């Protein structure tokens, strides 16, 4: 059976690494995002990777995204909802625009990606829906209440949808990384340095202090977890929030 994975937010960071990893396994991949330039750069690395611009917060755009993916590689049987964003602020200073942004990209984007992707899995004998969530979907962190709320919502949706689909050959899971070494993390470190006067080493340590391994998660570790979840060996694994966090959550 030929596998075709669509990966939202696939132009940089974790999404790009998942795309490279799956293409290296012989899986056809469609990466999506709002900016065409990084998507095309990743797609140029492997002829199994193709790029489609899309906005996961817009229902029509997500529907068109799947239509274009099918035209490029055939039916989609793996949906990886990776697109996300993080903002930080004290709870009392989170305005409605910021709160809604966190819900839109992290939660609504996952909902739309799963719902539109599920339409193409009806009657098929294989399907995988995977959300790249966060340890913020499993525990609380200071100054990111809106982000944590969205990621908790993702985990709850995954668990509920997995039960709905349990009688079908479709699994639904979330991967919940701790702080991961990506461009988004780099921006967080620079923000801490600017606001506190910490050195880069101090700012990094402040972020991974809750990781018992005392390090940042690497994107290839998340990609390998996704590869396992889409394998036949994980066909009984559904409704799970798999923590990739060095033991931070247990």
Helices and strands as residue ranges (DSSP letters): E 4-8, H 13-24, E 28-33, H 36-43, E 49-53, H 59-73, E 78-81, G 91-93, H 96-102, I 103-108, H 109-119, E 127-132, G 135-137, H 145-164, E 170-177, H 183-196, H 200-208, H 219-229, G 232-234, E 241-244
